[in-house]
Amino acid sequence: MSHLDIESLKVSNVSMSQCFNTQLTFRKYLVLAGITLFSTAGDSLLARGMKDVGAVSLHNLPGLLLAILNPWVALGILFLLTFFTCYMSALSWADLTYVLPATSLAYVLVALVGHFRLHEVISPTRWLGIALIAAGVGFVAAGPSLTPRHAHDKRPLHDAMTEEVKL
């Protein structure tokens, strides 16, 4: 950052930390978007591949392992691994009760992909349920990503839980 940029931040009463917090918030939204998109793509590719493979039983381990060799299944697994990476990242800075509902927009996207790309028939009742999920996403996204206890308590979760059990 140049001297001129720092001076302009001082003049506008914006601190450097506030500037970086904005970027971090944008990154957090990107992680949440990544969770939504990678889970949607991974689930859709996995479903596409498994329709090609056909019925697989847990009692037939070789058949299950051969299913992984299907390109659609393999690609779906890669997308889902990326999803889990983003998911773990989000859980490191936000509560589960925020991350899971905030990323449940994937249910809406999966329904759209299922209907338009995989040609699945979706009943009106199921569409209503999907609309309720979408409305719930709005409620959760409006709230804080961390509960007040987490916002000021910097101890590892294990230590905080151990203390609560002692009480």
Residue pairs with C-beta under 8 A, 6 or more apart in sequence:
6 16
9 15
9 16
9 19
28 90
28 93
28 94
28 145
31 86
31 89
31 90
32 90
32 99
32 102
32 103
34 82
34 83
34 86
35 83
35 86
35 87
35 90
35 99
35 103
35 106
36 103
36 105
36 106
36 109
37 106
37 109
38 79
38 80
38 82
38 83
38 86
39 79
39 80
39 83
39 103
39 106
39 110
40 106
40 109
40 110
40 113
41 76
41 79
42 76
42 77
42 78
42 79
42 80
42 82
42 83
43 76
43 80
43 106
43 110
44 76
44 110
44 113
44 114
44 117
44 118
45 72
45 73
45 75
45 76
45 79
46 72
46 73
46 76
46 77
46 80
47 76
47 114
47 118
48 72
48 76
48 118
49 67
49 70
49 71
49 72
49 73
49 74
49 75
49 76
50 56
50 67
50 70
50 73
51 118
52 70
52 72
53 66
53 67
53 70
53 73
56 63
56 64
56 67
57 63
57 64
58 64
67 73
68 74
68 77
87 99
87 103
90 99
90 103
91 99
93 145
93 146
94 145
94 146
95 145
95 146
95 147
95 150
97 147
98 140
98 143
98 144
98 145
98 146
99 145
101 136
101 137
101 140
102 137
102 140
102 141
102 145
104 133
104 136
104 137
105 133
105 134
105 137
107 130
107 133
108 130
108 133
108 134
111 122
111 126
111 127
111 130
114 120
114 122
115 121
115 122
122 130
144 151
149 160
153 160
